Amino acid sequence: MDPFGWWNESSDPIEEIRGNRSEWLWVSDSLIDDGDNGFQRFKGPDWVYLGSGFNNNCWTAPATNDPEESRHYAIWVPYLENAGEYKIEAFFPADVDAVTGAIYEINVKNEDGTSNNINVIVNQTSNPNHFTTIATLDLPASSKCSVILRDVVHDSSNGVNVVFDAIRFTNISTAGVSKDTPAHIITDNINIDSVYPNPFNASTTIRYSSLQLGDVYISIIDVAGDHVNTIHIVNQIPGTHLYKWMGTDYLGHHVPSGIYFLSVASSGTSKTRKIILLK
């Protein structure tokens, strides 16, 4: 699936269905809810429509830990006219037995044609019936940006249902655009305690410690300096944590053997370890 294939200069093919149109295909304003052009649901026999959430409507689908069993996903696509630092927020309704480890995929296509992708792990039970910040990013004007949510959740997740409700983009500054690591990671110090096994074959487990409540980024970078995979964990509690990397990229494809660099970052502190994948 290529989310960037949906931006186009041609007429909107769903105008006749919904009675309105977008400047690009499947694009909405900065607040995207059920019924907007910028929100689309795909696949899956087990969608459930609820009369709760933002504007008293949202969708849920049963969660799974196995990507091969994934059957439901949705996409939100905004049109952001101005460049700046954007706060991305999601709305979570109360009383739906939501998951604590939903994985939001945020995709940004840069002016030079390259793409930044980041996975954000979000507790959908937090701050019910309000918008909750899931990421803060510097985005270009007329940004080709999308948020994708699937029914696949993090291994540590609890709860039954993945919730698909409104997404809101708020410009909170006029800061310049960064094409590298997402801006303003809001936590404090971090440390990598161990990576085992290393070298590894199928998977390796990262053991790291965080000192304060806040967001944590775990990135895998190849020897050319390209980000292979990035995990964003929102509001992680202080303490020792484990993350298992299965040797896959953003799309779940297995990467080739070689040397990679593991980076764990929080609030200006970044620790890096060299890891070796052998097959």
C-alpha positions as CSV (number, residue, x, y, z in Angstrom):
1,M,0.0,0.0,0.0
2,D,1.4,3.4,-1.0
3,P,-0.4,6.2,0.9
4,F,1.3,8.8,-1.2
5,G,-0.3,7.5,-4.4
6,W,-3.6,9.2,-3.3
7,W,-2.4,12.8,-3.8
8,N,-3.4,13.9,-7.3
9,E,-4.3,16.9,-9.5
10,S,-7.4,15.2,-11.0
11,S,-11.0,15.5,-9.9
12,D,-12.1,13.8,-6.7
13,P,-13.9,10.5,-7.7
14,I,-16.0,10.4,-4.5
15,E,-17.5,13.9,-5.0
16,E,-20.7,12.4,-6.4
17,I,-21.0,10.0,-3.4
18,R,-20.5,12.5,-0.6
19,G,-21.5,15.8,-2.3
20,N,-18.3,17.6,-1.6
21,R,-14.8,17.4,-3.0
22,S,-11.1,17.9,-2.1
23,E,-8.3,19.8,-3.8
24,W,-6.5,16.5,-3.9
25,L,-7.9,13.0,-3.8
26,W,-9.1,11.8,-0.3
27,V,-7.9,14.9,1.5
28,S,-9.6,16.8,4.4
29,D,-9.0,19.8,6.6
30,S,-6.8,19.7,9.7
31,L,-9.6,18.1,11.7
32,I,-10.6,14.7,10.1
33,D,-13.5,12.7,11.4
34,D,-15.9,10.0,10.1
35,G,-17.6,11.2,6.9
36,D,-14.8,13.5,5.8
37,N,-13.0,12.9,2.5
38,G,-9.8,12.5,4.4
39,F,-10.9,9.5,6.4
40,Q,-11.2,6.1,4.7
41,R,-11.7,2.6,6.2
42,F,-10.4,-0.5,4.3
43,K,-10.9,-4.2,4.5
44,G,-12.2,-6.2,7.4
45,P,-15.5,-7.9,8.3
46,D,-15.6,-6.9,11.9
47,W,-16.0,-3.1,11.8
48,V,-18.3,-1.8,14.6
49,Y,-19.9,1.6,14.4
50,L,-20.4,3.3,17.7
51,G,-22.6,6.3,18.6
52,S,-19.9,7.7,20.8
53,G,-16.6,9.6,20.5
54,F,-16.0,12.8,18.6
55,N,-19.3,14.1,17.1
56,N,-20.9,11.0,18.6
57,N,-19.5,8.5,16.1
58,C,-16.4,6.3,15.7
59,W,-15.4,2.9,14.6
60,T,-13.7,0.0,16.3
61,A,-12.2,-3.3,15.2
62,P,-10.9,-6.3,17.2
63,A,-7.2,-6.1,18.0
64,T,-4.5,-8.7,17.0
65,N,-0.8,-9.1,17.8
66,D,-0.2,-11.0,14.6
67,P,0.4,-8.9,11.5
68,E,-0.6,-11.9,9.3
69,E,-4.0,-11.8,10.9
70,S,-4.5,-8.1,10.3
71,R,-7.8,-7.4,8.5
72,H,-8.8,-3.8,9.3
73,Y,-7.0,-0.5,8.8
74,A,-7.9,3.2,8.2
75,I,-6.2,6.3,6.9
76,W,-6.5,10.0,7.7
77,V,-5.2,12.5,5.2
78,P,-5.1,16.3,6.0
79,Y,-4.4,19.2,3.7
80,L,-2.0,21.5,5.6
81,E,-1.7,24.8,3.8
82,N,1.1,26.3,6.0
83,A,4.4,25.0,7.1
84,G,5.1,24.8,10.8
85,E,5.3,22.6,13.9
86,Y,2.1,20.6,14.1
87,K,0.6,18.9,17.1
88,I,-1.1,15.7,16.0
89,E,-3.9,14.6,18.3
90,A,-6.3,11.6,18.4
91,F,-9.7,11.4,20.1
92,F,-10.5,8.4,22.3
93,P,-14.1,7.7,23.5
94,A,-14.7,6.2,26.9
95,D,-16.1,2.7,27.8
96,V,-15.1,0.8,24.6
97,D,-12.4,-1.6,26.1
98,A,-9.8,0.2,24.0
99,V,-6.2,-1.1,23.6
100,T,-3.2,0.3,25.4
101,G,-0.8,-0.3,22.5
102,A,-2.3,1.0,19.3
103,I,0.3,1.7,16.6
104,Y,-0.2,4.9,14.5
105,E,1.9,5.1,11.4
106,I,2.7,8.7,10.5
107,N,3.9,9.3,6.9
108,V,5.3,12.5,5.5
109,K,6.5,12.9,1.9
110,N,9.2,15.6,1.6
111,E,9.6,18.1,-1.3
112,D,12.6,16.1,-2.6
113,G,10.4,13.0,-2.9
114,T,11.9,11.2,0.1
115,S,9.6,9.9,2.8
116,N,9.7,10.0,6.6
117,N,7.8,7.3,8.4
118,I,7.3,6.8,12.1
119,N,5.3,4.4,14.3
120,V,3.7,5.8,17.4
121,I,2.6,3.5,20.2
122,V,-0.5,5.0,21.9
123,N,-2.6,4.1,24.9
124,Q,-6.2,4.6,23.7
125,T,-7.6,4.4,27.2
126,S,-5.8,7.6,28.3
127,N,-7.7,10.9,28.6
128,P,-11.1,9.5,27.4
129,N,-13.5,11.8,25.6
130,H,-10.7,14.3,24.9
131,F,-8.0,14.8,22.2
132,T,-4.6,13.4,23.2
133,T,-1.4,14.4,21.6
134,I,0.3,11.4,19.8
135,A,3.2,13.3,18.1
136,T,4.6,16.7,17.3
137,L,6.3,17.2,13.9
138,D,7.7,19.9,11.7
139,L,5.7,19.7,8.4
140,P,6.2,21.5,5.1
141,A,3.5,23.7,3.5
142,S,0.9,21.8,1.5
143,S,2.3,18.7,3.3
144,K,1.6,15.3,1.9
145,C,1.0,13.7,5.2
146,S,-1.1,10.7,6.3
147,V,-1.8,8.8,9.5
148,I,-2.6,5.1,9.2
149,L,-4.0,2.9,12.0
150,R,-4.3,-0.9,11.8
151,D,-5.8,-3.5,14.0
152,V,-2.3,-4.8,14.8
153,V,-1.2,-3.7,18.3
154,H,2.1,-3.7,20.2
155,D,3.0,-7.0,22.0
156,S,2.6,-5.5,25.4
157,S,-0.9,-4.1,24.6
158,N,-4.0,-4.8,26.7
159,G,-7.6,-4.3,25.8
160,V,-9.9,-5.7,23.0
161,N,-10.7,-2.9,20.5
162,V,-8.7,-0.6,18.3
163,V,-10.5,2.7,18.1
164,F,-10.7,4.7,14.9
165,D,-11.9,8.2,15.7
166,A,-11.1,11.8,14.8
167,I,-7.5,13.1,14.2
168,R,-6.6,16.8,14.5
169,F,-3.6,18.7,13.2
170,T,-2.8,22.0,15.0
171,N,-0.1,24.4,13.9
172,I,1.6,25.5,17.1
173,S,4.5,27.5,15.6
174,T,6.1,28.7,12.4
175,A,9.3,26.7,13.0
176,G,11.4,25.5,10.0
177,V,10.9,22.1,8.4
178,S,13.1,19.2,9.5
179,K,13.4,16.3,7.1
180,D,15.2,14.0,9.5
181,T,14.2,12.9,13.0
182,P,10.7,14.2,14.2
183,A,11.1,17.3,16.3
184,H,10.7,17.9,20.0
185,I,10.9,14.6,21.8
186,I,9.6,15.4,25.2
187,T,11.2,13.3,27.8
188,D,14.5,13.2,29.7
189,N,17.6,11.0,29.9
190,I,17.7,7.5,28.5
191,N,20.2,4.6,28.6
192,I,20.7,1.4,26.6
193,D,21.4,-1.3,29.1
194,S,21.9,-4.3,26.7
195,V,21.2,-5.6,23.3
196,Y,21.0,-9.4,23.2
197,P,21.8,-11.4,21.2
198,N,24.3,-9.4,19.1
199,P,25.1,-10.5,16.5
200,F,21.6,-12.0,16.0
201,N,19.7,-14.0,13.4
202,A,15.9,-13.7,13.7
203,S,15.5,-11.1,16.4
204,T,17.3,-9.1,19.1
205,T,16.0,-7.6,22.4
206,I,16.9,-4.1,23.5
207,R,16.9,-3.5,27.2
208,Y,16.8,0.3,28.0
209,S,16.1,2.5,31.0
210,S,14.2,5.8,31.0
211,L,14.4,8.2,33.9
212,Q,11.2,10.3,33.5
213,L,7.7,10.0,32.1
214,G,7.7,10.9,28.4
215,D,8.0,10.0,24.7
216,V,10.8,7.6,23.6
217,Y,12.0,7.0,20.0
218,I,13.7,3.7,19.0
219,S,15.3,3.9,15.6
220,I,17.1,1.3,13.4
221,I,19.5,3.0,10.9
222,D,21.6,1.3,8.2
223,V,25.2,2.0,7.3
224,A,24.1,4.5,4.7
225,G,22.4,6.6,7.4
226,D,18.9,5.8,6.2
227,H,16.2,5.1,8.9
228,V,15.0,1.5,8.4
229,N,12.4,1.5,11.2
230,T,11.3,3.9,13.9
231,I,9.1,3.2,16.9
232,H,7.6,6.1,18.9
233,I,6.4,5.2,22.4
234,V,4.1,7.9,23.9
235,N,4.4,8.8,27.6
236,Q,6.4,5.8,28.6
237,I,6.7,5.4,32.4
238,P,10.1,5.6,34.1
239,G,12.0,2.3,34.5
240,T,13.5,-0.5,32.6
241,H,11.9,-1.6,29.3
242,L,12.3,-4.2,26.6
243,Y,11.8,-3.9,22.9
244,K,12.3,-6.8,20.4
245,W,13.3,-5.9,16.9
246,M,12.4,-8.6,14.4
247,G,14.8,-7.4,11.7
248,T,12.0,-5.7,9.7
249,D,11.5,-2.3,8.1
250,Y,8.5,0.0,8.3
251,L,6.5,-2.2,6.0
252,G,7.3,-5.4,7.9
253,H,9.7,-6.6,5.3
254,H,12.8,-8.4,6.5
255,V,16.0,-6.4,5.9
256,P,19.2,-8.0,4.6
257,S,22.2,-9.1,6.7
258,G,24.6,-6.4,7.7
259,I,25.6,-3.8,10.2
260,Y,22.9,-1.5,11.7
261,F,22.8,1.2,14.3
262,L,20.2,1.1,17.1
263,S,19.3,4.6,18.5
264,V,17.2,5.2,21.6
265,A,16.4,8.9,22.1
266,S,14.5,11.2,24.5
267,S,14.6,14.9,25.1
268,G,18.1,15.7,23.7
269,T,19.6,12.5,24.9
270,S,20.4,9.8,22.4
271,K,22.3,6.6,22.9
272,T,23.5,4.4,20.0
273,R,24.7,0.8,19.7
274,K,26.0,-1.1,16.7
275,I,24.1,-4.3,16.0
276,I,24.8,-7.0,13.4
277,L,22.2,-9.1,11.6
278,L,23.4,-12.5,10.3
279,K,21.3,-14.8,8.2
